Amino acid sequence: MATAAVSQVSGLLGRLRPQLARPTSSGTHSARLWKALTCFVALPGVGVSVLNVFVKSHQGEHERPELIAYPHLPIRTKPVPRGDGNHTLFYNPHLNPLPTGSEDE
């Protein structure tokens, strides 16, 4: 009984093998689609982003936002593991206050 099932499965696989081995044209369609998406969506999106950064950077200085000590913000109990312990990796002296106040003042 088991040998009959194995022979039936091997017969089915033998008939499917030529169909699995032949090349399909879906790869060229997929490559054409991704090339079009890159040219007409991704590259213009990068261009618009660069233009936005350029325009925003030449608008002049911005006022520092008012520092509000919200009660739900965590109190800094241990220093950050970089430099003097108060400056994080992406520290901005114009926007990020220190525990003693703003660095620019």
Backbone as JSON Lines, residues from 0, in Angstrom:
{"i":0,"aa":"M","n":[0.82,-1.18,0.0],"ca":[0.0,0.0,0.0],"c":[0.87,1.25,0.0]}
{"i":1,"aa":"A","n":[1.91,1.28,0.85],"ca":[2.78,2.44,0.91],"c":[3.57,2.6,-0.37]}
{"i":2,"aa":"T","n":[3.96,1.48,-0.99],"ca":[4.71,1.57,-2.24],"c":[3.84,2.11,-3.36]}
{"i":3,"aa":"A","n":[2.57,1.83,-3.33],"ca":[1.68,2.35,-4.36],"c":[1.57,3.87,-4.23]}
{"i":4,"aa":"A","n":[1.47,4.36,-2.99],"ca":[1.38,5.8,-2.76],"c":[2.66,6.5,-3.19]}
{"i":5,"aa":"V","n":[3.8,5.87,-2.88],"ca":[5.08,6.47,-3.26],"c":[5.21,6.5,-4.78]}
{"i":6,"aa":"S","n":[4.78,5.46,-5.46],"ca":[4.89,5.45,-6.91],"c":[3.95,6.47,-7.54]}
{"i":7,"aa":"Q","n":[2.77,6.68,-6.94],"ca":[1.86,7.69,-7.46],"c":[2.44,9.1,-7.29]}
{"i":8,"aa":"V","n":[3.03,9.37,-6.13],"ca":[3.64,10.69,-5.87],"c":[4.82,10.91,-6.8]}
{"i":9,"aa":"S","n":[5.66,9.9,-6.98],"ca":[6.8,10.07,-7.87],"c":[6.35,10.25,-9.31]}
{"i":10,"aa":"G","n":[5.23,9.61,-9.69],"ca":[4.69,9.81,-11.03],"c":[4.19,11.23,-11.22]}
{"i":11,"aa":"L","n":[3.52,11.79,-10.22],"ca":[3.05,13.18,-10.28],"c":[4.22,14.15,-10.36]}
{"i":12,"aa":"L","n":[5.25,13.9,-9.55],"ca":[6.42,14.78,-9.57],"c":[7.14,14.69,-10.91]}
{"i":13,"aa":"G","n":[7.17,13.5,-11.5],"ca":[7.8,13.34,-12.81],"c":[7.08,14.13,-13.88]}
{"i":14,"aa":"R","n":[5.75,14.21,-13.79],"ca":[4.99,14.99,-14.77],"c":[5.11,16.49,-14.53]}
{"i":15,"aa":"L","n":[5.3,16.9,-13.26],"ca":[5.41,18.33,-12.95],"c":[6.81,18.89,-13.18]}
{"i":16,"aa":"R","n":[7.8,18.04,-13.16],"ca":[9.18,18.49,-13.26],"c":[9.45,19.31,-14.53]}
{"i":17,"aa":"P","n":[9.01,18.91,-15.72],"ca":[9.26,19.74,-16.9],"c":[8.59,21.11,-16.81]}
{"i":18,"aa":"Q","n":[7.42,21.17,-16.16],"ca":[6.75,22.46,-16.02],"c":[7.49,23.37,-15.05]}
{"i":19,"aa":"L","n":[8.1,22.81,-14.03],"ca":[8.84,23.62,-13.06],"c":[10.17,24.1,-13.61]}
{"i":20,"aa":"A","n":[10.72,23.38,-14.55],"ca":[12.05,23.71,-15.05],"c":[12.03,24.77,-16.14]}
{"i":21,"aa":"R","n":[10.9,24.95,-16.83],"ca":[10.91,25.9,-17.94],"c":[10.92,27.34,-17.41]}
{"i":22,"aa":"P","n":[11.59,28.24,-18.1],"ca":[11.66,29.64,-17.64],"c":[10.33,30.35,-17.89]}
{"i":23,"aa":"T","n":[10.04,31.3,-17.04],"ca":[8.82,32.1,-17.18],"c":[9.2,33.53,-17.5]}
{"i":24,"aa":"S","n":[8.24,34.28,-18.0],"ca":[8.5,35.66,-18.36],"c":[8.16,36.62,-17.23]}
{"i":25,"aa":"S","n":[7.75,36.11,-16.07],"ca":[7.38,37.0,-14.97],"c":[8.58,37.76,-14.41]}
{"i":26,"aa":"G","n":[9.79,37.23,-14.58],"ca":[10.98,37.93,-14.09],"c":[11.24,39.21,-14.85]}
{"i":27,"aa":"T","n":[11.03,39.2,-16.15],"ca":[11.24,40.42,-16.93],"c":[10.17,41.44,-16.63]}
{"i":28,"aa":"H","n":[8.94,40.99,-16.39],"ca":[7.87,41.91,-16.04],"c":[8.15,42.58,-14.7]}
{"i":29,"aa":"S","n":[8.63,41.81,-13.75],"ca":[8.95,42.34,-12.43],"c":[10.1,43.35,-12.51]}
{"i":30,"aa":"A","n":[11.12,43.04,-13.29],"ca":[12.25,43.96,-13.44],"c":[11.8,45.26,-14.09]}
{"i":31,"aa":"R","n":[10.94,45.17,-15.08],"ca":[10.44,46.37,-15.76],"c":[9.6,47.22,-14.8]}
{"i":32,"aa":"L","n":[8.81,46.56,-13.96],"ca":[8.0,47.28,-12.98],"c":[8.88,48.03,-11.98]}
{"i":33,"aa":"W","n":[9.91,47.37,-11.44],"ca":[10.77,48.02,-10.46],"c":[11.59,49.13,-11.08]}
{"i":34,"aa":"K","n":[11.97,48.97,-12.34],"ca":[12.71,50.04,-13.02],"c":[11.81,51.27,-13.19]}
{"i":35,"aa":"A","n":[10.56,51.05,-13.56],"ca":[9.63,52.16,-13.7],"c":[9.35,52.82,-12.36]}
{"i":36,"aa":"L","n":[9.16,52.03,-11.31],"ca":[8.93,52.62,-9.98],"c":[10.13,53.44,-9.52]}
{"i":37,"aa":"T","n":[11.32,52.96,-9.8],"ca":[12.51,53.7,-9.42],"c":[12.6,55.02,-10.17]}
{"i":38,"aa":"C","n":[12.37,54.98,-11.47],"ca":[12.52,56.19,-12.29],"c":[11.42,57.21,-12.05]}
{"i":39,"aa":"F","n":[10.17,56.75,-11.85],"ca":[9.06,57.68,-11.8],"c":[8.51,57.95,-10.4]}
{"i":40,"aa":"V","n":[8.96,57.2,-9.39],"ca":[8.48,57.43,-8.03],"c":[9.63,57.75,-7.08]}
{"i":41,"aa":"A","n":[10.63,56.88,-7.03],"ca":[11.7,57.03,-6.04],"c":[12.6,58.23,-6.33]}
{"i":42,"aa":"L","n":[13.09,58.34,-7.55],"ca":[14.0,59.45,-7.86],"c":[13.32,60.82,-7.76]}
{"i":43,"aa":"P","n":[12.1,61.01,-8.27],"ca":[11.44,62.3,-8.02],"c":[11.17,62.56,-6.54]}
{"i":44,"aa":"G","n":[10.89,61.5,-5.78],"ca":[10.68,61.68,-4.34],"c":[11.94,62.16,-3.64]}
{"i":45,"aa":"V","n":[13.08,61.62,-4.02],"ca":[14.36,62.07,-3.46],"c":[14.62,63.51,-3.86]}
{"i":46,"aa":"G","n":[14.31,63.85,-5.11],"ca":[14.51,65.23,-5.58],"c":[13.65,66.22,-4.82]}
{"i":47,"aa":"V","n":[12.4,65.88,-4.57],"ca":[11.51,66.77,-3.82],"c":[12.0,66.91,-2.38]}
{"i":48,"aa":"S","n":[12.49,65.83,-1.8],"ca":[13.01,65.89,-0.43],"c":[14.24,66.79,-0.33]}
{"i":49,"aa":"V","n":[15.14,66.69,-1.3],"ca":[16.33,67.54,-1.32],"c":[15.93,69.0,-1.48]}
{"i":50,"aa":"L","n":[14.97,69.27,-2.36],"ca":[14.51,70.64,-2.55],"c":[13.88,71.18,-1.27]}
{"i":51,"aa":"N","n":[13.12,70.36,-0.57],"ca":[12.5,70.78,0.69],"c":[13.56,71.13,1.73]}
{"i":52,"aa":"V","n":[14.58,70.31,1.86],"ca":[15.65,70.59,2.83],"c":[16.38,71.88,2.45]}
{"i":53,"aa":"F","n":[16.64,72.08,1.18],"ca":[17.33,73.29,0.72],"c":[16.53,74.54,1.03]}
{"i":54,"aa":"V","n":[15.22,74.51,0.75],"ca":[14.38,75.67,1.0],"c":[14.25,75.94,2.5]}
{"i":55,"aa":"K","n":[14.06,74.89,3.29],"ca":[13.91,75.07,4.74],"c":[15.19,75.57,5.4]}
{"i":56,"aa":"S","n":[16.35,75.17,4.86],"ca":[17.59,75.6,5.48],"c":[17.93,77.05,5.18]}
{"i":57,"aa":"H","n":[17.34,77.64,4.14],"ca":[17.65,79.02,3.8],"c":[16.54,79.99,4.21]}
{"i":58,"aa":"Q","n":[15.67,79.58,5.12],"ca":[14.6,80.47,5.56],"c":[15.01,81.34,6.75]}
{"i":59,"aa":"G","n":[16.19,81.16,7.26],"ca":[16.64,81.98,8.37],"c":[16.58,81.24,9.69]}
{"i":60,"aa":"E","n":[16.96,81.94,10.74],"ca":[16.99,81.34,12.08],"c":[15.58,81.24,12.64]}
{"i":61,"aa":"H","n":[15.37,80.18,13.4],"ca":[14.1,79.97,14.07],"c":[14.25,80.27,15.55]}
{"i":62,"aa":"E","n":[13.16,80.69,16.16],"ca":[13.19,80.92,17.6],"c":[13.22,79.59,18.33]}
{"i":63,"aa":"R","n":[13.89,79.61,19.46],"ca":[13.92,78.41,20.29],"c":[12.55,78.21,20.92]}
{"i":64,"aa":"P","n":[12.02,76.99,20.86],"ca":[10.73,76.76,21.51],"c":[10.86,76.89,23.03]}
{"i":65,"aa":"E","n":[9.78,77.34,23.64],"ca":[9.78,77.53,25.09],"c":[9.93,76.18,25.78]}
{"i":66,"aa":"L","n":[10.8,76.13,26.79],"ca":[11.03,74.91,27.54],"c":[9.94,74.75,28.59]}
{"i":67,"aa":"I","n":[9.17,73.68,28.45],"ca":[8.1,73.4,29.39],"c":[8.45,72.1,30.1]}
{"i":68,"aa":"A","n":[8.51,72.14,31.42],"ca":[8.83,70.95,32.19],"c":[7.54,70.16,32.43]}
{"i":69,"aa":"Y","n":[7.24,69.28,31.5],"ca":[6.05,68.46,31.63],"c":[6.25,67.42,32.74]}
{"i":70,"aa":"P","n":[5.23,67.15,33.55],"ca":[5.41,66.2,34.65],"c":[5.55,64.75,34.19]}
{"i":71,"aa":"H","n":[5.1,64.43,32.97],"ca":[5.17,63.04,32.52],"c":[6.52,62.69,31.89]}
{"i":72,"aa":"L","n":[7.38,63.67,31.67],"ca":[8.7,63.39,31.11],"c":[9.59,62.76,32.17]}
{"i":73,"aa":"P","n":[10.43,61.81,31.78],"ca":[11.27,61.15,32.79],"c":[12.36,62.08,33.31]}
{"i":74,"aa":"I","n":[12.69,61.92,34.58],"ca":[13.78,62.67,35.18],"c":[15.06,61.91,34.89]}
{"i":75,"aa":"R","n":[16.07,62.64,34.45],"ca":[17.33,61.99,34.09],"c":[18.05,61.56,35.37]}
{"i":76,"aa":"T","n":[18.11,60.24,35.61],"ca":[18.72,59.74,36.83],"c":[20.12,59.22,36.6]}
{"i":77,"aa":"K","n":[20.44,58.82,35.37],"ca":[21.8,58.36,35.1],"c":[22.28,59.01,33.8]}
{"i":78,"aa":"P","n":[23.54,59.3,33.69],"ca":[24.04,59.99,32.51],"c":[24.03,59.08,31.27]}
{"i":79,"aa":"V","n":[23.95,59.72,30.12],"ca":[24.01,58.96,28.87],"c":[25.45,58.51,28.64]}
{"i":80,"aa":"P","n":[25.64,57.36,28.02],"ca":[27.01,56.82,27.86],"c":[27.76,57.45,26.7]}
{"i":81,"aa":"R","n":[27.93,58.77,26.71],"ca":[28.68,59.43,25.64],"c":[29.17,60.78,26.16]}
{"i":82,"aa":"G","n":[30.4,61.08,25.93],"ca":[30.96,62.39,26.26],"c":[30.86,62.7,27.74]}
{"i":83,"aa":"D","n":[30.27,63.86,28.06],"ca":[30.17,64.29,29.45],"c":[28.95,63.72,30.16]}
{"i":84,"aa":"G","n":[28.11,62.96,29.49],"ca":[26.95,62.36,30.11],"c":[25.66,63.12,29.89]}
{"i":85,"aa":"N","n":[25.72,64.32,29.33],"ca":[24.53,65.11,29.07],"c":[24.2,65.23,27.59]}
{"i":86,"aa":"H","n":[25.15,64.99,26.73],"ca":[24.93,65.15,25.29],"c":[24.72,63.77,24.66]}
{"i":87,"aa":"T","n":[23.52,63.56,24.12],"ca":[23.23,62.3,23.45],"c":[23.87,62.3,22.07]}
{"i":88,"aa":"L","n":[23.7,61.22,21.33],"ca":[24.32,61.1,20.01],"c":[23.79,62.15,19.05]}
{"i":89,"aa":"F","n":[22.51,62.47,19.11],"ca":[21.92,63.45,18.2],"c":[21.56,64.74,18.94]}
{"i":90,"aa":"Y","n":[22.43,65.19,19.81],"ca":[22.19,66.39,20.6],"c":[22.24,67.63,19.72]}
{"i":91,"aa":"N","n":[21.28,68.52,19.91],"ca":[21.21,69.79,19.2],"c":[21.18,70.9,20.24]}
{"i":92,"aa":"P","n":[22.21,71.74,20.33],"ca":[22.24,72.76,21.38],"c":[21.12,73.8,21.25]}
{"i":93,"aa":"H","n":[20.55,73.94,20.07],"ca":[19.48,74.91,19.88],"c":[18.14,74.38,20.39]}
{"i":94,"aa":"L","n":[17.92,73.07,20.27],"ca":[16.62,72.51,20.62],"c":[16.61,71.68,21.89]}
{"i":95,"aa":"N","n":[17.69,70.98,22.2],"ca":[17.71,70.07,23.34],"c":[18.27,70.75,24.58]}
{"i":96,"aa":"P","n":[17.46,70.87,25.64],"ca":[17.98,71.48,26.86],"c":[18.78,70.48,27.7]}
{"i":97,"aa":"L","n":[19.64,71.02,28.51],"ca":[20.38,70.24,29.49],"c":[19.63,70.29,30.82]}
{"i":98,"aa":"P","n":[20.01,69.47,31.79],"ca":[19.31,69.54,33.09],"c":[19.44,70.91,33.76]}
{"i":99,"aa":"T","n":[20.49,71.65,33.46],"ca":[20.67,72.97,34.06],"c":[20.08,74.09,33.23]}
{"i":100,"aa":"G","n":[19.5,73.79,32.1],"ca":[18.93,74.81,31.23],"c":[19.49,74.67,29.82]}
{"i":101,"aa":"S","n":[19.33,75.69,29.03],"ca":[19.77,75.65,27.65],"c":[21.26,75.99,27.56]}
{"i":102,"aa":"E","n":[21.95,75.38,26.61],"ca":[23.39,75.58,26.47],"c":[23.73,76.91,25.82]}
{"i":103,"aa":"D","n":[22.85,77.43,24.97],"ca":[23.11,78.66,24.22],"c":[22.96,79.93,25.05]}
{"i":104,"aa":"E","n":[22.25,79.83,26.15],"ca":[21.97,81.05,26.94],"c":[23.15,81.48,27.76]}
